Amino acid sequence: MTNRTDIDDIRKAAHALADAARVVTLRYFRHPLEIETKRADFDPVTVADREAEAAMRAVLSRMRPDDGILGEEGEAVLGTSGLTWVLDPIDGTRGFISGTPTWGVLIAVQDEDGPFYGIIDQPFTGERFEGDPSGARWIRAGETRPLQVSMTATLARATILSTFPEVGTRAEGAAFARVARDCRLTRYGMDCYAYALLAAGHVDLVIEAQLQPYDIAAPIAVIQAAGGIVTDWRGGPAHHGGQVIAAATPALHAAALERLNG
């Protein structure tokens, strides 16, 4: 069991990571960039992604050398502490290269049971959404406010978000559509910022597919700390990625799962 002292040490290191990534990402955001693609169907990556993760790994090597690392851009590191840092230096690279402030830096710490600490950081707006076993909070320019999910319990009153209109495969898109057509409002294109908005109580559902572990570990920790629920589309653990549903309340989660699997 991670104790209070451990959380304090983790929190200190996590904020140092987020600060380091802010410096790098803001240096490149809304400036001309050479864009590469990881796949033929355009999966963009830039020097900002690579340098931001390298900066975070350098901080970990100084502050938490015994912990493992799972990052999008670098090799996995096996630690000896039983803890793993899960890093996405720029979640939403498509948004980053388009100049939209909906991307973010994702930092999570997990043990054998999954993520228990997370940060969703948006460097351009200066917002930091943090969650740990003591609760969740929004931090900007020295101001801190508690985060709490909404109390929305029905699809008819829910706002639902996803990054891509097609969601994933044709079948996954059809499943999402079954939920969305019963919701009050549907929005797209938010990347990790959608999960931050859910933790803050502004939206009620986020449903996505084909995620990687580093896409969802930090959002899980933040949303759960804010009182929400995150699972896969069958109601199981979501920290391995794949199909993910995040909901403000158990009742809303159950209603959405019924539609997804209808």
C-alpha positions in Angstrom: 0.0 0.0 0.0 1.4 3.4 -1.0 1.6 5.6 2.1 1.3 9.4 2.5 5.0 10.0 2.4 5.3 8.0 -0.8 2.5 10.0 -2.4 4.2 13.3 -1.4 7.4 12.1 -3.0 5.6 11.0 -6.1 3.6 14.2 -6.3 6.9 16.3 -6.1 8.5 14.2 -8.9 5.3 14.3 -11.1 5.1 18.1 -10.9 8.8 18.3 -11.8 8.1 16.1 -14.8 5.1 18.3 -15.9 7.1 21.4 -15.5 9.9 20.0 -17.7 7.5 18.9 -20.4 5.8 22.4 -20.4 9.1 24.1 -21.2 9.7 21.8 -24.2 6.2 21.7 -25.6 5.7 25.4 -25.4 8.9 26.0 -27.2 7.4 24.2 -30.2 3.7 24.8 -30.0 2.3 27.1 -32.8 5.8 27.3 -34.4 6.8 25.6 -37.7 7.5 21.9 -37.2 8.7 19.0 -39.3 6.1 16.3 -38.9 6.8 12.7 -39.3 4.3 9.8 -39.3 4.7 6.5 -37.5 2.2 4.7 -39.9 1.1 4.9 -43.5 -2.3 6.2 -42.3 -0.8 9.3 -40.7 0.1 8.9 -37.0 2.1 12.1 -36.5 5.1 12.6 -34.2 7.4 15.6 -33.8 10.6 16.6 -32.1 8.4 18.1 -29.4 7.0 14.6 -28.5 10.5 13.1 -28.3 12.2 15.9 -26.5 9.4 16.3 -23.9 9.5 12.6 -23.0 13.3 12.7 -22.9 13.1 15.7 -20.5 10.7 13.8 -18.2 12.8 10.6 -18.3 15.8 12.8 -17.2 13.9 14.0 -14.2 12.9 10.5 -13.2 16.5 9.3 -13.5 17.4 11.9 -10.9 14.4 11.8 -8.6 12.9 8.2 -8.9 15.7 6.0 -10.4 14.2 2.8 -9.0 10.8 3.1 -10.7 9.9 1.7 -14.1 8.9 3.8 -17.1 6.4 3.1 -19.9 6.4 5.9 -22.4 5.1 6.4 -25.9 8.3 7.5 -27.5 11.0 5.6 -25.6 11.9 2.1 -24.6 10.2 0.6 -21.5 12.3 0.6 -18.3 11.8 -2.2 -15.8 12.2 -0.8 -12.3 12.7 -2.5 -8.9 10.3 -0.5 -6.8 7.0 -2.0 -8.0 5.9 1.3 -9.4 5.8 2.4 -13.1 5.5 5.9 -14.5 3.3 5.9 -17.6 4.1 8.9 -19.8 2.5 10.4 -22.9 4.6 13.6 -23.7 1.9 15.0 -26.1 -1.4 13.3 -26.1 -3.2 14.7 -29.1 -0.3 15.4 -31.5 -2.8 16.0 -34.3 -4.2 18.9 -32.2 -0.8 20.1 -31.3 0.3 20.4 -34.9 -3.0 22.1 -35.7 -2.6 24.7 -33.0 -5.6 23.7 -30.9 -5.1 23.8 -27.1 -6.8 20.4 -26.6 -3.6 18.3 -26.3 -1.9 17.6 -23.1 1.0 16.0 -21.2 -0.1 12.8 -19.4 1.8 11.5 -16.3 0.6 8.5 -14.2 2.0 6.2 -11.6 0.7 2.7 -11.3 1.3 -0.5 -9.4 0.1 -4.0 -10.0 -3.5 -2.9 -9.5 -3.3 0.0 -12.0 -2.9 3.8 -11.9 -3.4 5.6 -8.5 -1.8 9.0 -9.3 -2.2 11.1 -12.4 -1.7 14.5 -14.0 -3.3 15.9 -17.2 -1.3 19.0 -17.9 -2.3 21.6 -20.6 0.8 23.8 -20.9 -0.7 26.5 -23.2 -3.6 27.3 -20.9 -1.5 26.7 -17.8 -4.0 24.2 -16.4 -3.0 21.1 -14.4 -5.6 18.5 -13.4 -4.2 16.2 -10.7 -5.7 13.1 -9.0 -4.4 10.9 -6.2 -5.9 8.9 -3.3 -6.7 12.1 -1.4 -8.8 13.6 -4.1 -8.5 15.6 -7.4 -7.7 19.2 -8.0 -7.3 21.9 -10.7 -4.2 24.0 -10.5 -3.3 27.1 -12.4 -1.1 30.1 -11.6 -1.0 29.4 -7.9 -4.7 28.8 -7.6 -6.0 25.4 -6.6 -9.6 24.2 -6.7 -11.1 20.7 -6.0 -12.3 18.7 -8.9 -15.7 16.8 -8.8 -17.5 15.0 -11.5 -21.1 15.9 -12.3 -24.1 14.2 -10.8 -25.6 13.3 -14.2 -27.3 10.0 -14.1 -29.2 9.7 -17.4 -28.1 9.7 -21.0 -30.8 12.2 -21.9 -29.0 14.8 -19.8 -25.5 13.8 -20.7 -22.8 15.5 -22.8 -20.6 12.9 -24.5 -17.2 13.4 -26.0 -14.8 11.4 -28.2 -11.7 12.3 -30.1 -12.7 10.9 -33.6 -16.2 10.8 -35.1 -15.5 7.3 -36.4 -14.2 6.2 -32.9 -12.5 3.1 -34.2 -13.7 0.3 -36.3 -17.1 0.4 -38.1 -18.6 -1.7 -35.3 -17.1 0.5 -32.6 -18.4 3.6 -34.3 -21.8 2.1 -34.5 -21.7 1.2 -30.8 -20.7 4.8 -29.9 -23.6 6.1 -32.1 -26.1 4.0 -30.1 -25.0 5.9 -27.0 -24.6 9.3 -28.5 -28.0 9.5 -30.1 -29.5 9.2 -26.6 -27.3 12.0 -25.2 -28.1 15.7 -25.0 -24.9 16.8 -26.7 -22.1 15.2 -28.6 -18.6 16.8 -29.2 -15.4 15.6 -30.9 -11.7 16.3 -31.0 -10.7 16.9 -27.4 -8.1 14.2 -26.9 -7.0 14.0 -23.2 -8.7 17.4 -22.5 -12.0 15.6 -22.7 -11.1 13.5 -19.6 -10.0 16.6 -17.7 -13.4 18.2 -18.5 -15.2 15.2 -17.2 -13.2 15.3 -13.9 -14.1 19.0 -13.6 -17.8 18.2 -14.0 -18.3 20.0 -17.3 -19.1 16.9 -19.4 -20.5 13.5 -18.4 -19.2 10.8 -20.7 -16.1 10.0 -22.8 -16.1 6.9 -25.0 -13.1 5.9 -27.1 -11.5 2.9 -28.7 -8.1 1.6 -29.8 -6.2 3.5 -27.0 -2.8 2.6 -25.7 -2.0 2.3 -21.9 -0.2 5.7 -21.9 -3.3 7.3 -23.4 -5.5 6.4 -20.5 -3.5 5.8 -17.3 -3.4 9.4 -16.2 -7.1 10.1 -17.0 -8.1 7.1 -15.0 -6.3 8.3 -11.9 -7.7 11.9 -12.2 -11.3 10.9 -13.0 -11.5 8.3 -10.2 -10.0 10.7 -7.7 -12.8 13.2 -8.8 -15.5 10.6 -8.1 -16.0 9.2 -11.6 -15.6 5.7 -13.1 -13.4 4.4 -15.9 -13.7 0.9 -17.4 -13.4 -0.9 -20.6 -16.6 -1.5 -22.7 -17.4 -4.6 -20.7 -17.0 -3.0 -17.3 -13.5 -4.3 -16.6 -10.2 -2.6 -16.0 -9.2 0.0 -18.6 -5.6 0.8 -17.9 -4.3 -1.6 -20.5 -6.0 0.5 -23.2 -8.3 -0.6 -26.0 -12.0 0.3 -25.6 -12.6 2.8 -22.8 -15.6 4.5 -21.2 -15.4 7.2 -18.6 -18.5 8.3 -16.8 -19.5 10.7 -14.1 -21.8 8.4 -12.2 -22.4 4.6 -11.8 -26.0 5.0 -13.2 -24.8 6.8 -16.3 -22.0 4.3 -16.7 -24.5 1.4 -16.6 -26.8 3.1 -19.1 -24.0 3.7 -21.5 -22.6 0.2 -21.2 -26.1 -1.2 -22.0 -26.2 0.8 -25.2 -22.6 0.0 -26.2 -23.2 -3.7 -25.9 -26.8 -3.5 -27.3 
